[in-house]
Amino acid sequence: MDGFSRRNALKVGGALGAVGALATVAPARAEPWTWSPQGSVAGGGAGADPMTVWDPEADQLVASLIDRGEVPAINALLRTWTRNAQPLPEGLPGDLRDFMEYNRQLPAWADQGKLATAIDFNKKRGLYLGVLYGLASGMMSTVIPKEAKAVYYSKGGQDLKDRISKTAKLGYDIGTANAYAPDGEMVVTCLKTRLAHAGVRHLLPQSPHWVSSAQEEIPISQQDMMVTWHSLPTTVMRHLTAWRVPIPVHESEAFLHSWQVCAHMLGIRDEYIPNSWDEANAQAAQTLDPVVAATPEGIKLADRLLHLGNNLDLAILSKGVLGAFTRFILGDKLADDLQIAREPIWEPLLDVSWGPFVAVREGLLPIVPLAPDAYWLFDEFLRQFALVYLSELRMPLNIEIPTMNRDMNVPPK
């Protein structure tokens, strides 16, 4: 009962604080928020503009933990918590333990059958997904201005490769066969990320560098989280559809469902989580598509991401080839804005041969057209990129509550 009371107190106190701040902290929206909560997994809701809503329960808790100086000890304890069903470490503050025990539970609407089908989908499409999470979703994060600024000026901006790897860990963990199972890691990754986001909300407004460049007074609103969410499953499915990869309806719906559960676990309100791909695309058209643009911070993040293969002796993953695939996926305008150089060999190959390559790979073309070398290169790229992507994410990655912002006097790693 005591834990339940503390949890409710957090909710009430945080909600009152957020409501009281709405008039001053939310940036002006160019057009009114029109996406209806009727299209959400909740089937309804208040319909509040998500630009004016954050995560009050987590925000008040983590701000208190930071101000109490308890975060370093908490981070040390949570490094040992790696599996979904694993008991929480002894020694955590009571208010944090209550929050985590309550919020580690899957939503009541989670469908275990669909989550099992999503595993089959991820197995079949693993190579495509590795490239899309890395070069579509990963690079998309650099052209979402608010996200790029938040990453660049927060502690994550000190080690850009580590920060990118932690974001990509969502795509890796959700694709594993045991993602939401007791021995999986997806619940852990989501809940640690939620706590980290709350830490950034508390600390980033104390950074004069972020304050001078940001439009909002508090980062990572519910809309910002949904924008990032759309840069993952919605963007991936858009590309798979554009490439004409044949996906049975039940597998497509299952893939979406696995990400719907992820959104809930990250602290996104159910009334903002789309209940179908049509609703996801409609919401993305209002949240993601209009905001995509390069920024000075994003350009630097993009350059770092393109050095993914530097530590391996694999010419096929050179910066030029990664840049060519990025340009192919994001389009010329964004690639130019991100100052990604042209690549004279791979770009024409991709433009002419990628579509037939996918058709051959999917068994839609029984006869291989006249470019076997190009198809071999594409297939090898998919395999090598997946190798690098997976090797990066199999290493221990500790998602932690930050205690400071980036030191702008120290060059990033």
KAQUI-V962411 format. One record per pair of residues at least 12 apart in sequence whose ideal C-beta (glycine too) atoms are under 10 Angstrom apart, sorted by the first residue. I is the first residue (numbers start at 1). J is the second residue. Records with the same first field share a line. If there is no record, write none. Layout:
I=J + J
//
This chain:
2=94 + 98
3=94 + 95 + 97 + 98 + 99 + 101 + 102
4=98 + 102
5=98
6=61 + 94 + 95 + 97 + 98 + 99
7=57 + 61 + 95 + 98 + 99 + 101 + 102 + 103
8=57
9=57 + 60 + 95
10=56 + 57 + 58 + 59 + 60 + 61 + 64 + 95 + 98 + 99
11=56 + 57 + 60
12=56 + 57 + 60
13=56 + 57 + 60 + 61
14=54 + 55 + 56 + 57 + 58 + 59 + 60 + 61 + 63 + 198
15=53 + 54 + 56 + 57 + 60
16=56 + 60
17=54 + 56 + 59 + 60 + 63
18=52 + 53 + 54 + 55 + 56 + 59 + 60 + 218 + 221
19=48 + 52 + 53 + 56
21=52 + 54 + 217 + 218
22=48 + 49 + 51 + 52 + 53
23=52
24=217 + 218
25=51 + 52 + 54 + 205 + 216 + 217 + 218 + 221
26=49 + 50 + 51 + 52 + 53 + 54 + 215 + 216 + 217 + 218 + 221 + 223
27=51 + 52 + 146 + 214 + 215 + 216 + 217 + 221
28=51 + 215
29=49 + 51 + 52 + 223 + 286 + 290
30=290 + 291
31=286 + 290
32=49 + 286
33=47 + 48 + 49 + 50 + 51 + 52 + 223 + 286 + 287
34=47 + 49 + 282 + 283 + 286
35=47 + 49 + 50 + 226 + 271 + 272 + 274 + 279 + 282 + 283 + 284 + 285 + 286 + 287
36=271 + 279 + 282 + 283
37=269 + 270 + 271 + 272 + 273 + 275
38=271 + 275 + 279
39=271 + 272 + 273 + 274 + 275 + 276 + 278 + 279 + 280 + 282 + 283
40=260 + 269 + 270 + 271 + 272 + 273 + 274 + 275 + 276 + 279 + 283
41=107 + 109 + 110 + 257 + 260 + 261 + 263 + 264 + 269 + 270 + 271 + 272 + 273 + 274 + 275 + 276 + 279
42=107 + 109 + 264 + 269 + 270 + 271 + 272 + 273 + 275
43=109 + 270 + 271 + 275
44=270 + 271
45=269 + 270 + 271 + 272
46=269 + 271
47=271 + 272
48=222 + 269 + 271 + 272
49=221 + 222 + 223
50=221 + 222 + 223 + 224 + 225 + 226 + 227 + 268 + 269 + 271 + 272 + 283 + 287
51=216 + 221 + 222 + 223 + 224 + 287
52=218 + 221 + 222 + 223
53=221 + 222 + 223 + 225 + 268 + 269 + 271 + 272
54=197 + 198 + 201 + 218 + 219 + 220 + 221 + 222 + 223 + 224 + 225 + 267
55=194 + 195 + 197 + 198 + 201 + 220 + 221 + 222 + 225 + 266 + 267 + 268 + 269
56=198 + 267
57=99 + 102 + 103 + 194 + 198 + 267
58=99 + 103 + 191 + 194 + 195 + 196 + 197 + 198 + 199 + 201 + 266 + 267
59=197 + 198 + 199 + 201 + 202 + 218 + 220 + 267
60=95 + 198 + 202
61=93 + 95 + 96 + 98 + 99 + 100 + 195 + 198
62=74 + 96 + 99 + 194 + 195 + 196 + 197 + 198 + 199 + 200 + 201 + 202 + 203 + 401 + 402
63=198 + 199 + 201 + 202 + 203
64=93 + 95 + 96 + 202
65=92 + 93 + 95 + 96 + 195 + 198 + 199 + 202 + 401 + 403
66=198 + 199 + 202 + 203 + 401 + 402 + 403 + 404
67=202
68=93 + 95
69=403
70=92 + 93 + 96 + 401
71=96 + 195 + 199 + 400 + 401 + 402 + 403 + 404
72=400 + 401 + 403
73=91 + 92 + 93
74=89 + 91 + 92 + 93 + 96 + 195 + 400 + 401
75=192 + 195 + 196 + 398 + 399 + 400 + 401 + 402 + 403
76=89 + 91 + 398 + 400
77=89 + 90 + 91 + 92 + 93 + 96
78=92 + 96 + 100 + 188 + 191 + 192 + 195 + 398 + 399 + 400 + 401
79=192 + 396 + 398 + 399 + 400
81=100 + 104 + 188 + 191 + 192
82=183 + 184 + 185 + 188 + 189 + 192 + 396 + 398
83=178 + 181 + 182 + 183 + 184 + 185 + 187 + 188
84=104 + 106 + 178 + 179 + 180 + 181 + 182 + 183 + 184 + 185 + 186 + 187 + 188 + 189 + 190 + 191
85=104 + 181 + 182 + 183 + 184 + 187 + 188
86=104 + 182 + 183 + 185 + 187 + 188
87=101
88=100 + 101 + 104
96=195 + 401
99=191 + 194 + 195 + 198
100=188 + 191 + 192 + 194 + 195
103=187 + 190 + 191 + 194 + 195 + 264 + 265 + 267
104=187 + 188 + 190 + 191 + 265
105=187 + 265
106=180 + 186 + 187 + 261 + 264 + 265
107=260 + 261 + 263 + 264 + 265 + 270 + 273
108=270
109=257 + 260 + 261 + 264 + 270 + 273 + 275
110=180 + 257 + 258 + 260 + 261 + 264 + 265
111=253 + 254 + 257 + 258 + 260 + 261
112=180 + 181
113=250 + 254 + 257
114=250 + 251 + 253 + 254 + 255 + 256 + 257 + 258 + 260 + 261
115=174 + 179 + 180 + 181 + 186 + 254 + 257 + 258 + 261
116=177 + 180 + 181 + 254 + 258
117=248 + 250 + 251 + 252 + 253 + 254 + 255 + 257 + 258
118=174 + 175 + 179 + 180 + 251 + 252 + 253 + 254 + 255 + 256 + 257 + 258 + 259 + 261
119=174 + 175 + 176 + 177 + 178 + 179 + 180 + 181 + 254 + 258
120=177 + 248 + 250 + 251 + 254 + 255
121=175 + 247 + 248 + 250 + 251 + 252 + 253 + 254 + 255 + 256 + 258
122=171 + 174 + 175 + 176 + 177 + 179 + 251 + 254 + 255 + 258
123=175 + 177
124=245 + 247 + 248 + 251
125=175 + 236 + 240 + 245 + 247 + 251 + 255
126=175 + 382 + 386 + 390
127=361 + 379 + 381 + 382 + 383 + 385 + 386 + 389
128=236 + 239 + 240 + 243 + 245 + 358 + 361 + 382 + 386
129=171 + 172 + 174 + 175 + 236 + 240 + 255 + 386 + 389
130=168 + 171 + 172 + 175 + 382 + 383 + 384 + 385 + 386 + 387 + 388 + 389 + 390 + 393
131=236 + 239 + 322 + 325 + 329 + 381 + 382 + 385 + 386 + 389
132=171 + 232 + 233 + 235 + 236 + 237 + 238 + 239 + 240 + 243 + 329
133=167 + 168 + 170 + 171 + 172 + 174 + 175 + 231 + 232 + 233 + 235 + 236 + 386 + 389 + 393
134=164 + 168 + 171 + 172 + 305 + 308 + 322 + 325 + 326 + 329 + 385 + 386 + 388 + 389 + 392 + 393
135=239 + 305 + 306 + 308 + 322 + 323 + 325 + 326 + 327 + 328 + 329 + 330 + 385 + 389
136=231 + 232 + 235 + 236 + 238 + 239 + 325 + 326 + 329 + 330
137=167 + 168 + 170 + 171 + 228 + 230 + 231 + 232 + 233 + 234 + 235 + 236 + 239 + 329
138=164 + 165 + 167 + 168 + 171 + 231 + 232 + 301 + 302 + 305 + 308 + 326 + 389
139=164 + 231 + 235 + 298 + 301 + 302 + 305 + 306 + 322 + 323 + 325 + 326 + 327 + 329 + 330 + 334 + 335 + 338 + 340
140=227 + 228 + 230 + 231 + 232 + 235 + 288 + 292 + 326 + 329 + 330 + 334
141=163 + 164 + 167 + 168 + 227 + 228 + 231 + 232 + 298 + 301 + 302 + 305
142=164 + 294 + 295 + 297 + 298 + 299 + 300 + 301 + 302 + 303 + 304 + 305 + 306 + 326 + 330 + 334 + 338
143=231 + 291 + 292 + 293 + 294 + 295 + 298 + 299 + 301 + 302 + 330 + 333 + 334 + 335 + 337 + 338
144=224 + 227 + 228 + 230 + 231 + 287 + 288 + 291 + 292 + 293 + 295 + 298
145=213 + 214 + 215 + 291 + 292 + 293 + 294 + 295 + 297 + 298
146=214 + 215 + 216 + 219 + 220 + 221 + 223 + 224 + 227 + 228 + 291 + 295
147=167 + 219 + 220 + 224 + 225 + 227 + 228 + 231 + 291 + 295 + 297 + 298 + 301
148=293 + 294 + 295 + 296 + 297 + 298 + 299 + 300 + 301 + 302
149=204 + 209 + 210 + 213 + 214 + 215 + 216 + 219 + 295 + 296 + 297 + 298
150=197 + 200 + 201 + 204 + 207 + 210 + 214 + 216 + 219 + 220 + 224 + 228 + 297
151=163 + 164 + 167 + 200 + 219 + 297 + 298 + 301 + 406
152=209 + 210 + 213 + 295 + 296 + 297 + 298 + 300 + 301 + 406 + 408 + 412
153=200 + 203 + 204 + 207 + 208 + 209 + 210 + 211 + 212 + 213 + 214 + 219 + 297 + 405 + 406 + 408
154=196 + 199 + 200 + 203 + 204 + 207 + 210 + 219 + 220 + 402 + 404 + 405 + 406
155=196 + 199 + 200 + 203 + 204 + 400 + 401 + 402 + 403 + 404 + 405 + 406 + 407
156=196 + 200 + 402 + 405 + 406 + 412
157=209 + 210 + 297 + 300 + 301 + 405 + 406 + 407 + 408 + 412 + 413
158=404 + 405 + 406 + 407 + 408 + 410 + 411 + 412 + 413
159=304 + 406 + 412 + 413
160=300 + 301 + 302 + 303 + 304 + 305 + 307 + 412 + 413
161=304 + 305 + 307 + 308 + 310 + 311 + 392 + 412 + 413
162=392 + 395 + 397 + 398 + 412 + 413
163=301 + 304 + 406 + 412 + 413
164=301 + 304 + 305 + 308 + 392
165=308 + 389 + 392 + 393 + 395 + 397
166=189 + 192 + 193 + 196 + 393 + 397 + 398 + 399 + 400
167=193 + 228 + 231 + 232 + 399
168=232 + 305 + 308 + 389 + 392 + 393 + 397
169=185 + 186 + 189 + 192 + 193 + 392 + 393 + 397 + 399
170=186 + 189 + 190 + 193 + 228 + 229 + 232 + 259 + 262 + 266 + 393 + 399
171=232 + 233 + 236 + 259 + 262 + 389 + 393
172=185 + 186 + 189 + 389 + 390 + 392 + 393 + 394 + 397
173=185 + 186 + 187 + 188 + 189 + 190 + 262 + 393 + 397
174=186 + 189 + 190 + 232 + 233 + 255 + 258 + 259 + 261 + 262
175=255 + 258 + 390 + 393
179=258 + 261 + 262
180=258 + 261 + 262 + 265
186=258 + 261 + 262 + 265
187=261 + 262 + 265
188=265 + 399
189=262 + 265 + 266 + 397 + 399
190=261 + 262 + 263 + 264 + 265 + 266 + 267 + 399
191=265 + 266 + 267 + 399
192=397 + 398 + 399 + 400 + 401
193=225 + 262 + 265 + 266 + 267 + 399
194=225 + 265 + 266 + 267 + 268 + 399
195=267 + 399 + 400 + 401 + 402
196=220 + 399 + 400 + 401 + 402
197=219 + 220 + 224 + 225 + 228 + 266 + 267 + 401 + 402
198=220 + 267 + 401 + 402
199=400 + 401 + 402 + 403 + 404
200=218 + 219 + 220 + 401 + 402 + 405
201=218 + 219 + 220 + 221
202=218 + 219 + 401 + 402
203=219 + 401 + 402 + 403 + 404 + 405
204=216 + 217 + 218 + 219 + 220 + 402 + 405 + 406
205=217 + 218 + 219 + 405
206=404 + 405
207=219 + 404 + 405 + 406 + 408
208=405 + 408
209=297 + 405 + 406 + 408
210=297 + 405 + 406 + 408
213=295 + 296 + 297
220=267
222=267 + 268 + 269 + 271 + 272
223=268 + 272 + 283 + 286 + 287 + 288 + 291
224=287 + 291
225=263 + 266 + 267 + 268 + 269 + 272
226=263 + 266 + 268 + 269 + 272 + 273 + 274 + 280 + 283 + 284 + 286 + 287 + 288
227=283 + 284 + 287 + 288 + 289 + 290 + 291 + 292
228=263 + 266 + 268 + 287 + 288
229=259 + 260 + 262 + 263 + 266 + 268 + 272 + 273 + 274 + 280 + 283 + 284 + 287 + 288
230=259 + 274 + 280 + 281 + 283 + 284 + 285 + 287 + 288 + 289
231=284 + 288 + 292
232=259 + 262 + 263
233=255 + 256 + 257 + 258 + 259 + 260 + 262 + 263 + 274 + 277 + 280
234=256 + 259 + 274 + 277 + 280 + 281 + 283 + 284 + 285 + 287 + 288
235=284 + 288 + 329 + 330
236=255 + 259
237=252 + 255 + 256 + 259 + 277 + 280 + 281
238=277 + 280 + 281 + 284
239=329
240=252 + 255 + 358
241=277 + 281
242=329 + 355 + 358
243=354 + 355 + 357 + 358 + 359 + 361 + 362
244=355 + 358 + 359 + 362 + 364
245=358 + 359 + 361 + 362 + 364
246=358 + 359 + 362 + 363 + 364
247=362
249=277
252=277
253=276 + 277
255=277
256=273 + 274 + 275 + 276 + 277 + 279 + 280
257=275
259=273 + 274 + 280
260=273 + 274 + 275 + 276 + 280
261=273
272=287
292=330 + 333 + 334 + 337
293=333 + 334 + 337
294=333 + 334 + 335 + 336 + 337 + 338 + 339 + 340
295=337 + 338
298=334 + 337 + 338
299=337 + 338 + 339 + 340
300=338 + 339 + 412
301=338 + 412
302=323 + 326 + 330 + 334 + 335 + 337 + 338 + 339 + 340
303=319 + 323 + 338 + 339 + 340
304=412 + 413
305=319 + 322 + 326 + 338
306=318 + 319 + 320 + 321 + 322 + 323 + 325 + 326 + 338 + 340 + 341
307=319 + 322
308=322 + 385 + 388 + 389 + 392
309=321 + 322 + 384 + 385 + 387 + 388
311=388 + 391 + 392
312=384 + 387 + 388 + 391
314=380 + 381 + 384 + 385 + 387 + 388
315=384
316=346 + 377 + 380 + 381 + 383 + 384 + 385
317=381 + 384 + 385 + 387 + 388
318=343 + 346
319=340 + 341 + 343
320=340 + 341 + 342 + 343 + 344 + 345 + 346 + 347
321=343 + 345 + 346 + 350 + 377 + 381 + 384 + 385
322=340 + 343 + 346 + 381 + 385 + 388
323=335 + 338 + 339 + 340 + 341 + 342 + 343 + 346 + 347
324=340 + 341 + 342 + 343 + 344 + 345 + 346 + 347 + 348 + 349 + 350 + 351 + 381
325=343 + 346 + 347 + 350 + 354 + 378 + 381 + 385
326=338 + 340 + 343
327=340 + 341 + 342 + 343 + 346 + 347 + 350 + 351
328=343 + 346 + 347 + 349 + 350 + 351 + 354
329=350
332=347
335=347
345=377
346=374 + 377 + 378 + 381
348=374
349=371 + 373 + 374 + 375 + 377 + 378
350=374 + 377 + 378 + 381
352=369 + 371 + 374
353=369 + 370 + 371 + 373 + 374 + 375 + 377 + 378
354=374 + 375 + 378
356=368 + 369 + 370 + 371 + 374 + 375
357=369 + 371 + 374 + 375 + 376 + 377 + 378 + 379 + 382
358=375 + 378
360=372 + 375 + 378 + 379
361=375 + 378 + 379 + 382
//
